[in-house]
Amino acid sequence: MSWSITMFSQNGLSLDQAPPISVVFRFFFSGALFGILAGILILFFQTAVFDAHSKEAVTLTHTLTLGVMLSFMFAALFQMLPVIAGVTLTSPVKKANLLQYPFILGTISLLFAFNHSVPWLFGAAALLLGGSILFITLVMLKNLIKLPNHSSSSKGMLAALISLGIVILLALYMTGTLGGVLDGVYYTQVKAAHYSLGLFGWITLLIISISFQVIEMFYVTPAYPKLVSKYLPLTLLLLLVTTTAIGLFTPEIWYISNILLALLLTGYALLTLKRLTQRKRPLTDATVWFWRLGLGSLLVSMLSMVLTLFMDDMFIKTLSYIFFSSFALSIVFAMFYKIIPFLTWFHLNSQGYFTAPMMHEVIHPKTAMKHLYIHLATIAAFVLSVFIPAFIFIAAVLTVVSFGWMTYQIIHAHLLYKKTQETGEKFEMNIA
């Protein structure tokens, strides 16, 4: 266990300003519940989710990107900003409340709006989601900008949050159009920019930024080359923002942009895979394989994306969506199985409980490995369902099982945390 604290210290990271454990747990919990909902939706929508222009695909996409990924990634940000970037978020519980409750209501409103085309639901979703996400984004940006010294990770987080802010502004234009408030002259171009900035400028950029610290810290690898860690996030942000601006009037720019994106992200994935082979700690746990699976999926997704620029093939497009989802979720699961056990132990140990459960007692490595197998089977079922539609039912059930597995781990960790607080023994501080 001491290696975890040692690594934090060696990397100049501080846990002193970490938020209460409940903040992180509940964002993970809501994300897992939305994941279960995604599986249920797939069960009803079936292979209609593979048609990118269908209401079924749009509903599932936002269940995953908003309900699942945004919940998980804000859980990571609330934890990582104080630890990695040294940003002190005052009143973290209050800020989490102001984000999470309207966010959940707004996401549900949006999902209903997509399926029932009720104008006022789009308005409600815009108000709840736009207000809550822009609020916390501006708070985090303000704190990051004030930092006197930036690391590569903090700069990357800054770029990712700027992307998220733009994504939300574009989403407000789209919901305004769908709600009948705006004429939507640029709707098609804005939609392309919204998806690109959301997937690559927010999700991918945040994963990349966090990886600059956690790959070296958790797996004891050589650091990323300065050229990559210093310039890759900024390059991605500038590429996406420039493409968005030009793309409003010249949609063809997206072809060039997507090729450049694919090259940059392919290079990042290959470099990170190489770093994972250079680990100084030879033990390989499930999280290493989750990272490898995620990075491998990113490579396949980028190859598929480039191929779709030259051939209009529905199967290749669908595979690019499936493997990008595999990339994002695999990395989230890798982080989950590091964060939850460590935080449970750390917070209890900080409170003086010498009976605090060790990390492997919170979530056993074999438990994480079982989830890896479930996740692999889920991806395989989705790929097979592209060619054999009946497999979509297996994919749907496995999605529910995968996120249900995660939900159980969160509940188990929470109950273990509470039990230790109620019955655990503390160090006695005898003052003469």
N, C-alpha and C positions, 0 to 999 in steps of 0.2 A: 504493500500500500504506500510506503514512503516514497516510491519512485514517482507517484503522481504529483505529490507536493514538491518533490525535488525538481521535476520537469517544469512545474509552474514557476518556481523560483529562478531556475536557470534561464528561463525565457523572459524574465523581467515582468511576469504577470502577477496580478494581485487579485486575491479573492476577498479582500477586506470589504469591498463595496458591492459584493454579490447580492442580488435581490433575495427576498424570502423564497424558500423552496416552492411554496404554493404557487407563485407566479409562473414558474417554469412548468410545474406539473400540470396545471390546469390548461395551459395552451397545448401541451402535448395531448392531454386528454380530449379536448375538443377536436383537435386534428384527427385523432384516432377514430372518434365517433363519426366525423365527416367521411373518413375512409370506409367505415362500415356502410354508411349511406351510399357511397359511390358503388360498392359492390351490389347493394340492393337495386340501385338504378340500372346497373348493367344487366341484372337478371331480368328486368322488365323491358329495357330498351333493346337488348340483344345486339346484333351486328349493325343496327342503325347508328351506333356510336362511332362507326368507322367512316361515316359520311360527314366530313368536316363542316358541311353547310346545314346539316340537319339540326333541329332544336334539341334532339337527343344528345348529339355530340357537343353542342354548346353548353348544355346543362351539365353533362359529365365533366367537361373541361373545367368549368368554373367550380364544380364541387371539389375537384382535385387541386386546382391552382389556388383558389381562394380558401375553401374550407380546410383542405389538408395542408398544402404547402405553406400558405401564409401563416397558419396557426403554428406549424412546426418551426418556421423560420423566425417568427417573432419570439417564440420560446427561446430559440438559440440567441437571438439578438439581446433580449433582456438579460441573458446570462453572460454572453460573450462581450458585450460593450464594456461593462466594468472590468472584466477579466483580461481581455485581449487589448482593448483600446484605452483602458483607464478612464472611461467616461462614467461619471457618477450621476445616475438617474435618481433625482430626488423623488420621494413618495412613489416608489415603484408599484405598490399595490393599487394606489389610486389611479395611476396612469394605466395600469393593466385593466382595471375596471372600465375606464373610459374608452378603452379600445375594444375589449373582448365582447362585452354585452351588445353594444350596437353593431359590432362586426358580425356576430352570429345571427342577429335578427336581420341585418342587411343582406347577408349571404342567402338566408332562407327566402327572403323576399325576392331576391334576384332570380333564384331557381324557379320559384313559382311564376314570376313574370315571364321568363323564357317559355314556359309551357302553356301559359294562359293568356299572354299578350294583353294584360290589364295595365293601361297607362299609369295609373296611380302607384302600382307596385314598382314600376321602374323608377318613379320619383322617390318612393320610400327607400328603395335600395340605394339610389344615388346619394340621398341625404345621410343614411346610416353608414354606408360603407365609405363614401367620400369623406364625410366628416371625421369618422373615427380613424381611418388610415392616414389621412392627411395630417391630422392632429399629431399622432405619434411619430409620423415621419418627420415633421417639422421639429418636434422636440428632440429627436435623436440627431437630426442634422445640425441643429443649433449647438448641441453639446459636442458633437464631433468637430465642427468648425472651430470651436474655441480651444481645442487641444493645442498646446504649445509645441508638442513633438508628435509627429505621426509615424506609425509603422506602416509597412506595406498593407497589412490587414485592415488597419483603420482607414487608410485611403481608399481601399477597395470597398469597404462598407459604406463609405461616404458616396462613392460612385453608384453602388447598388441602391442606396436610399434615394438618390437623385432620380435614378431610373424608375423606382417605384412611384415617386411623386408624379412623374410624367405619365406613367401608366394609368394612374388614377384620374388625372386630368383628361386623358384621352377617353377613358371609360365614361366620364361624366358627359362628354360630347356624344358618345354612342347611346347612353341611356336617355339622354335628352332627345336624341333622334327617334329612338324606339318608343319613347313616351309621347311623341308628337309635339314637343316643345321647340325643337330645332328642325330645319329643313334637311339637314344631313347631306349637303352637297359633296362633302369630302368623306362620307361614311366609309366607303370601301378602302380608301387610302389610310384613314385613321384606324380602321380595324386591323389592317396589316401591321401598322406601327405598334398598335396596342399589344398584339400577340408577340411580335418580335421583341419589343422592349420588356414585356412581362417574362417571357421565357429565357431570353439571353441577357437582358440588362438587369433584371432583378434576380430571378432564381439562379441562373448560372453564375452571374457575377458575384453574388453573395457566397455561393459554394466555393468559388475560386478564392475569394478573399479570406475566408475562414481557413481554407486548406493551407494557405501560406504559413499559418501558425500550427494548426493541429496535426498536420502530417509529420512535421518535424518533432512536435511536442509529444504526441501520443505514441508514435512509432519509431522515434529516435532515428531519423533519417538525416542525410545532408540537407542543408537549407536549399531553397529554390535559388537559381541564379538571380542576381540582382536585376538584370535586364528584364527578366520575366516578372518578378514580384513587384518591381517598381513601375513598369510601363504597361503590362497587360490589361489591368482593370481600366486605366485611363484610355487606352487604345480602343477597347471594346465600347466604352461609353461614348467616346467621340464618334466612332463608326456608326453606332446605332442612332445617336441624336442627329448626326449629319444626314444619314439616310432617311430618317423620319421627316426632316425639314424638306429635303429635295424630293422625297417620295410623294409628297402632297401634290406635286405638279408633274413629276416624272417618275411614274411607278416602275419603269424599267430598272431604276437604280437598285431595286431590291435583288435583282439577279446578281449584280456585282457584289453587293453587300453580303449576301448569303454565302457566296464562294469564299470571301475573305473571312467571314465568321467561321466557316467550316475549317479553314486552314488554321486559324488561331486556336480554336478549341481542340482540334486534332493534335496540334503541337502540345497544348497544355495537358491533354489526357495521356499522351505518350510519355511526356516528362514525368508526370505524377506516378504513372505505372512503374517507370524506371526507379523513381525514388523509393517506392515500396519494396523493390527488390534489394535496396541498399540498407535495409533496416539493421540497426545494431543489436536489436532485441530479436533473436531468431524465432521466438514463439509466434505462431500465426493463429489469431482468433477469428471469430466470425466477422468482426468489424473490418479486418483487413480484406476479407473476401467480399464484403459489401462494397468497399471502396473499389476493388478490382472489377466487380460486376458493374458498378455504376460507370466507371471510366470506360470499360469495354462497350457498354451500351451507348455512351456518348459517341464513341468512334463509329459505331454502326449507324447511329442516328444522323451524324454529320455526312457520312457517305450516302445514305439514303436521301438526305435533303439535297445534296448536290446532284444526284441522279435525277431527281424530280424536276430539276431546272431544264433538263434536256429531253426528258420523256414524261408524258402525262400518263403515269401508271398508278392506278388507285392502290394497288397492293404495296408498291414501294412507299407511297405517301403514308399509308397506314402504318407500315413498319417503322417509318421515321418517328411517328407519334408514339408508338408503343415503346420504342427504345429510348426516346427522350424521357418518357415517364419513368422508365426503369432506371435511367441515370439519376434523376432527381430523387426518387423515392429510395433508391439503394443508398445514396449518400446520407439522406435523412435518417434511415435506419441505422447506419454506421454511427452517426453522431448520437442518436438516441441511446444506443447500448453503451456508450461511453459516459454520457451526461447523467442519466438517471441513477446508475449505481454510485458514481462518484459523488454527486450532490447529496444523495441520501447519507452516505458515510460522512462526508465533509461537514454538513450542517450539524449532524448529531455529535460528531467529534468536537466541533467548535463550541457546542453547548456543554461540553464536559462529560459526555457519556462514554466511559471506557468500555461499555458493553455495546457500543455502536456496531451494527453489522458490517462485516467486510463487504467489499464490492461484489465478490462472487456469491455472497449470501443474499444480496438484493436481487441480482439477476445472474444466474449461473451461466458460465460460458456455453455449456451444452444447450441451455434454453435459447440463447441467441443463435446458436448454430442450427437449431431446429427451425427457427424463423427464417434463416437463410434458405433452407431447403423449401419451405413453403413459398417464399418469395420467388425462388427459381422456378418452381412448378407453376406459379401464377403467370410469370412472363412467358414460359413455354406454352401454356394454355392459350394466352392471348395471341401469340404468333401462329399457333395451329388454327385458331378460330378464323384467321384471315383467309385460310384456304379451306377449312372444314368448319362451317358455321356452328355446328352443334357444340364445339369446344368452348363457345362463349359462355355456356352455362357453367362449365367447370371453372372457367376463368372468374366468373362472377362469385361463385361460392368460395373459391380460394382467396379472392380479394377480401371477402367478409372475414374469413378465417385469419388472414394475415393481419388485418387491422384489429380484429378481435383479440388476437394473440398479444398485440401491443397494448391494447386497452387493459388486459388482465395484468400485464407487467407493471403498468402505472398504478393500478389499484393495489397490487401486492406491495409495491415499494411504499406507497402512501400509508397502508395499514401497518407495515413494518416500522415506518418512521414514527407513527403515532404510538404504537405499542412500546417502542423503546423510550419515548418521552414519558409514557405513563408508568412503566415498570422497570426501566433501565437504571443502572447505578452510575452515579457521577463521581468524579474525582473529588476528594475532600481537600479543601484548601485550609490548612491549619495555620492560623496566624498567631504568633506568640505575642 
